[in-house]
Amino acid sequence: MGLVPLSANKKAVGCKWEAGVDFHETFSLVFKPTTIRVVLTLAMKLGWPLRQLDINNAFLNGDPSEEIYMAPRAWFSKLGEFLLMSQFVLAKSDGLLFIRNTEGVCLYVLMYVDDLIVTGNHQRIIDEFVTTLDTKFSLKDLGPLSYFLGIEVLPTTKGLFLSQQNYVCDLLKKAKMDQAKGSPTLMVTSTTLSQHVGSAVENTSDYRSIVGALQYVVITRPDIVFAINRVCQFMHEPLDQHFNAVKRILRYLRNTMDYGLHFTRANSLDLVGYSGADWGTDVDDRRSITGFCVFLGGNPIAWGSNKQQVVSRSTAKVEYRGLAHTVSEVVWLESLLFELHVLPSRKAEVWYDNSGAVVVSANP
């Protein structure tokens, strides 16, 4: 291997690059977690097989048009070109979902860098697609979907069980909490987190690293989403009470490592959403917290908890803003289902419990 001199106007450390100076575009091969949950729910409902593929040396398959050192975009363009020539269509709702629907034969391909999930309503068509793909790109056929991006996928008598038990175990070891006593609850209600109460921690990078890893656990654990949102708000300057809250979450995860998502074979594919919000409970800026969860055929597929961007002056405004966020998520899901050629049997429903927001919604 030879050494190549770096030109004077280039920086060797990528984290010091400046947008518009050292680079002009960024690219990330990451699909939305909600998309994979929707596809898994549809596969369970329709009885479709789930196949997992791994492309060997994916980035070497790209055709870069300039001298570059990492080429995820070139690889995506190469695979995308092949799929489009194979009569697939790139979904507008998620840029890493490819759909083919010809003469009643459906085929979905989800892409995450060099990992692919393939499902469809005809086993022979899936086999033919895998064979054709293997002639174009060297790949490993991993068989039925079982482990994907740190998520275990276990078949059950009623559907699929999604778990991140191994990921949580590794995280507990990294945080040196694998021998800690488990906790039955996530948070202590008597303690209010604030950016002004507590003392500074010695190593703030540990806090950011652990909390960042916890955000990935939310993919299969909607029960922790509110607690994770709270501790994420102190990433810039964490204090000891914030670290104690993180440790409480880790102890809860240690006590509930076998928890996960169980996708069952739904009788219908109706969309039902639930929205809620508090009012100004953040003691630092009095902004409110929104929470939502959306179900498809009884299976939870989308959820979230986030602080609202403005201070609201009434519970009605808080709930209405939270409702608007939930409805936006439902509309996006309807668009995704439409592209997947799936039509719910009835219109989507969104439930919330504030009479003022009900009145405003009826006459916005």
C-alpha positions in Angstrom: 0.0 0.0 0.0 1.4 3.4 -1.0 1.0 6.7 0.7 -0.7 9.5 -1.2 0.1 13.1 -0.2 -2.9 15.2 0.9 -3.4 18.5 -0.9 -2.9 21.6 1.1 -6.6 22.5 1.0 -7.8 19.2 2.4 -8.2 18.1 6.1 -7.4 14.5 7.0 -9.9 14.4 9.9 -13.4 14.2 8.6 -15.0 15.6 11.8 -13.2 18.9 11.1 -14.6 19.3 7.6 -16.7 22.4 6.9 -19.9 22.3 4.9 -19.4 24.2 1.6 -15.6 24.1 1.9 -14.5 20.5 2.3 -17.7 18.9 1.1 -21.0 20.0 -0.5 -23.2 16.9 -0.1 -23.8 14.2 2.5 -25.5 10.8 2.0 -26.7 8.2 4.5 -28.1 4.7 3.6 -30.6 4.5 6.5 -34.3 3.7 6.2 -36.9 4.7 8.8 -37.4 2.2 11.5 -41.2 2.7 11.1 -40.9 1.4 7.5 -39.4 -2.0 8.6 -42.1 -2.3 11.2 -44.8 -1.7 8.6 -43.3 -4.2 6.2 -43.0 -6.8 8.9 -46.6 -6.2 9.9 -47.8 -6.7 6.3 -45.7 -9.8 5.9 -47.3 -11.3 9.0 -50.8 -10.3 7.9 -50.4 -11.7 4.4 -48.3 -14.7 5.2 -45.3 -13.6 3.1 -41.8 -15.0 3.6 -39.0 -12.7 4.8 -35.6 -13.2 3.2 -32.3 -11.6 4.3 -29.3 -10.9 2.0 -25.9 -9.4 2.6 -23.9 -7.9 -0.3 -20.2 -8.7 -0.3 -17.9 -5.7 -0.5 -20.8 -3.5 -1.4 -18.9 -0.2 -1.9 -16.6 -1.8 -4.4 -19.5 -2.3 -6.7 -20.1 1.5 -7.1 -18.9 3.5 -10.1 -17.5 6.7 -8.6 -17.3 9.7 -11.0 -14.5 11.3 -9.0 -11.6 10.5 -6.7 -13.3 9.7 -3.4 -12.4 7.6 -0.3 -15.9 6.5 0.8 -18.6 5.7 -1.7 -21.9 4.7 -0.1 -23.8 7.0 -2.6 -22.0 5.3 -5.6 -23.1 1.9 -4.3 -26.7 3.0 -3.8 -26.8 4.4 -7.3 -25.4 1.2 -8.7 -27.9 -1.0 -6.8 -30.8 1.4 -7.5 -30.0 1.4 -11.2 -30.2 -2.4 -11.2 -33.5 -2.5 -9.3 -35.1 0.2 -11.5 -34.1 -1.8 -14.6 -35.7 -4.8 -12.9 -39.1 -3.0 -12.9 -38.8 -1.8 -9.3 -40.0 1.7 -8.2 -38.3 3.7 -5.5 -40.8 4.7 -2.8 -41.4 8.4 -2.3 -42.2 7.8 1.4 -38.8 6.2 2.1 -35.8 6.5 -0.2 -34.5 3.0 0.6 -37.6 1.0 -0.1 -38.0 -0.5 -3.6 -41.4 -1.8 -4.7 -42.4 -4.0 -7.7 -46.0 -4.8 -8.4 -46.6 -6.5 -11.8 -49.6 -8.5 -12.7 -50.5 -9.1 -9.0 -47.0 -10.2 -8.0 -45.6 -7.9 -5.2 -42.0 -7.7 -4.2 -40.5 -5.4 -1.6 -36.8 -4.7 -1.1 -35.6 -2.8 2.0 -32.0 -1.6 1.9 -29.6 -0.7 4.7 -26.1 -0.2 3.3 -25.2 -3.7 2.3 -28.0 -5.5 4.1 -31.3 -6.3 2.2 -34.6 -7.6 3.4 -36.8 -9.1 0.7 -40.4 -10.1 1.0 -43.3 -10.7 -1.4 -46.4 -12.8 -2.2 -44.7 -15.4 -4.4 -41.8 -17.6 -3.2 -40.6 -18.5 -6.7 -40.4 -14.8 -7.7 -38.3 -14.1 -4.6 -36.0 -17.0 -5.4 -35.6 -15.8 -9.0 -34.9 -12.3 -7.8 -32.2 -13.5 -5.4 -30.6 -15.6 -8.1 -30.6 -12.6 -10.6 -29.1 -10.3 -7.9 -26.4 -12.8 -7.1 -25.3 -12.8 -10.8 -24.9 -9.0 -10.7 -23.4 -8.7 -7.2 -21.7 -11.2 -5.0 -23.9 -11.8 -2.0 -24.6 -14.1 1.0 -28.1 -15.5 1.2 -28.7 -15.5 5.0 -32.1 -17.3 4.6 -35.2 -16.3 6.6 -34.9 -13.0 8.5 -33.5 -13.7 12.0 -31.0 -11.0 13.0 -30.9 -7.6 11.5 -28.9 -4.5 12.6 -28.7 -5.7 16.2 -32.4 -6.8 16.3 -33.3 -10.4 16.8 -36.3 -11.5 14.8 -37.8 -14.7 16.3 -40.8 -16.5 14.8 -43.6 -17.5 17.1 -46.9 -19.4 16.8 -48.7 -16.1 16.4 -46.2 -14.0 14.4 -42.8 -12.4 15.0 -41.0 -11.3 18.2 -38.5 -8.4 17.8 -35.9 -8.0 20.5 -32.6 -6.2 21.2 -31.5 -8.4 24.1 -28.0 -8.9 22.8 -27.6 -5.2 22.1 -28.8 -4.2 25.6 -26.4 -6.8 27.1 -23.5 -5.2 25.3 -24.6 -1.7 26.3 -24.8 -2.7 30.0 -21.3 -4.1 29.8 -20.0 -1.0 28.1 -21.6 1.2 30.8 -20.4 -1.2 33.6 -23.9 -1.8 34.7 -24.2 -5.5 33.8 -24.0 -6.5 37.4 -26.2 -3.7 38.7 -29.5 -4.4 40.5 -32.5 -4.2 38.2 -35.2 -1.6 38.6 -39.0 -2.2 38.1 -39.5 1.4 36.9 -37.9 3.8 34.5 -37.9 7.0 36.3 -38.4 8.5 39.8 -41.5 10.7 39.8 -40.3 12.7 42.8 -37.2 13.9 41.0 -37.6 16.7 38.4 -34.7 16.9 35.9 -33.3 20.4 35.4 -30.2 21.9 33.8 -29.6 24.0 36.9 -29.8 21.3 39.6 -26.8 19.0 40.2 -23.1 19.0 39.9 -20.9 18.5 36.8 -19.8 15.0 35.8 -16.2 14.1 35.2 -16.6 12.6 31.7 -19.4 14.0 29.7 -18.5 11.9 26.7 -19.6 8.7 28.6 -23.0 10.3 29.1 -23.4 11.2 25.4 -22.2 7.8 24.3 -24.6 5.8 26.5 -27.6 8.0 25.8 -26.8 7.8 22.1 -26.8 4.0 22.3 -30.1 4.1 24.3 -31.8 5.9 21.4 -31.3 2.9 19.2 -33.0 0.6 21.8 -36.2 2.7 21.2 -36.6 0.8 17.9 -38.2 -2.1 19.7 -38.9 -0.5 23.1 -41.7 2.1 23.0 -41.9 1.9 26.8 -38.7 3.8 27.2 -39.2 6.6 24.6 -40.3 9.3 27.1 -37.4 8.6 29.5 -34.9 8.7 26.7 -36.3 11.9 25.4 -35.8 13.5 28.8 -32.2 12.5 29.3 -31.4 13.5 25.7 -32.2 17.1 26.5 -29.1 17.4 28.6 -26.5 16.1 26.2 -24.7 19.5 26.0 -23.9 19.8 29.7 -25.0 16.7 31.7 -25.0 16.9 35.5 -24.9 14.1 38.1 -28.7 13.9 38.5 -29.0 13.4 34.7 -26.4 10.5 34.9 -28.4 9.0 37.8 -31.5 9.1 35.6 -29.6 7.3 32.8 -28.4 4.6 35.2 -32.0 4.1 36.3 -32.9 3.5 32.7 -30.1 1.0 32.4 -31.2 -0.8 35.5 -34.7 -1.0 34.1 -33.4 -2.5 30.9 -31.5 -5.0 32.9 -34.7 -6.0 34.6 -36.6 -6.2 31.3 -34.1 -7.5 28.8 -36.6 -10.1 27.5 -39.1 -7.3 26.5 -39.7 -6.5 22.9 -42.3 -6.2 20.2 -44.6 -9.0 19.2 -46.1 -8.6 15.8 -49.2 -10.8 15.4 -51.2 -11.8 12.3 -53.8 -9.0 12.3 -57.3 -9.5 11.1 -57.4 -6.1 9.5 -54.9 -3.3 8.6 -56.6 -0.3 10.1 -54.5 2.7 11.2 -55.3 3.9 14.8 -53.3 6.7 16.5 -53.2 8.0 20.0 -51.9 11.4 20.9 -51.2 13.1 24.2 -49.3 16.0 25.7 -48.5 17.6 29.1 -48.6 21.3 29.7 -45.4 23.2 30.5 -43.9 20.6 32.9 -40.3 21.4 31.9 -39.1 23.5 34.8 -36.4 25.2 32.7 -38.3 26.6 29.7 -41.9 25.6 30.4 -42.3 23.9 27.0 -44.5 20.9 26.8 -43.9 17.3 25.8 -45.8 15.5 23.0 -46.2 11.8 22.9 -47.9 9.6 20.3 -48.3 6.0 19.2 -49.8 4.6 16.0 -51.0 1.0 15.5 -51.4 -0.9 12.2 -53.8 -3.9 12.6 -53.2 -3.8 16.3 -49.4 -3.8 16.1 -47.5 -0.7 17.2 -45.5 0.6 14.3 -44.7 4.3 15.1 -44.2 6.1 18.4 -42.3 9.1 19.7 -41.9 11.7 22.4 -40.5 15.2 21.9 -40.5 18.6 23.4 -42.6 21.2 21.5 -40.8 24.1 19.9 -42.8 26.9 21.5 -44.3 27.7 24.9 -48.1 27.1 24.9 -50.5 29.2 26.9 -53.2 26.6 27.4 -53.7 22.8 27.5 -55.9 23.1 24.3 -53.0 24.5 22.3 -50.6 21.9 23.7 -52.9 19.0 22.8 -53.7 20.5 19.4 -50.0 20.8 18.5 -49.4 17.3 19.7 -52.4 16.1 17.6 -51.1 17.9 14.5 -47.8 16.0 14.9 -49.6 12.7 15.3 -51.8 13.3 12.3 -48.8 14.2 10.2 -47.3 10.8 11.1 -50.6 9.0 10.2 -50.8 10.8 6.8 -47.2 9.7 6.0 -48.1 6.2 7.0 -51.2 6.3 4.7 -48.9 7.5 1.9 -46.5 4.6 2.6 -49.3 2.0 2.6 -50.6 3.4 -0.7 -47.2 3.0 -2.3 -47.1 -0.6 -0.9 -50.5 -1.2 -2.7 -52.2 -1.7 0.7 -55.5 0.0 1.4 -56.9 0.0 5.0 -60.5 -1.1 5.3 -61.5 2.2 6.8 -60.2 5.7 7.4 -57.5 6.2 10.0 -58.6 7.2 13.5 -56.7 9.4 15.9 -57.7 9.5 19.6 -57.0 12.3 22.1 -58.6 13.5 25.3 -58.9 17.3 25.3 -62.2 18.9 24.6 -60.6 22.2 23.6 -58.5 20.5 21.0 -61.6 18.6 19.8 -63.4 21.9 19.1 -60.3 23.5 17.4 -59.9 20.4 15.2 -63.5 20.6 14.1 -63.0 24.2 13.0 -59.3 24.9 12.4 
